[in-house]
Amino acid sequence: MKKSNIFGGGDQRKINPDWFTNKTRMKVLSEKIGAVDQDIYHVHFENGSKTKIHAHNGNQVLIATKGKGSLEIFKKTDNGKSSFKIKKIQRINLKEGDIVHIPAKALHAHGSSDKKKTFAHIAINILPKKNSEYKTTWYESDFKTRVSKRI
């Protein structure tokens, strides 16, 4: 048994800035505690930052730990592969203590809903099968009508 703490600056994962709309930082928790069936991160979205639209090959659970944020779910409305239309089908407001489950393959984005404050959550990415890799597909989008390409 190992333990870690969600607070503090150690164990930071390098962030790909193409995946977020503003400054974001991420602390890796799963490696520190020896988790093998899930990847666990504590993610901080600063100044209104949110993820770009993306989908995972496994389920994801978010647990809000600070501030106000949101989870937006999108639906593909045509059959384009590299470019397709989308429609926002749900917005869930998140505040400290809220928990939400995101099913595998759901197009979604999440992050801060306040341009002046930080929103943070713990993300638990549940591996689709034992000894498999958790994969995320990222997209560029206007967040309204169209996904233009994979990042």
Protein Blocks (a to p, Z undefined) as FASTA:
>chain_A
ZZddfedjehiacddfklpcbdcddddfklmnopakbccdddddeehiacdddddfbdcd
dddfehjddddddddfbfbfkbccdddfbdcdddehiacdddehiacddddfbfkbccdd
ddddddfbghiacdddddddehlmpcfbdZZ
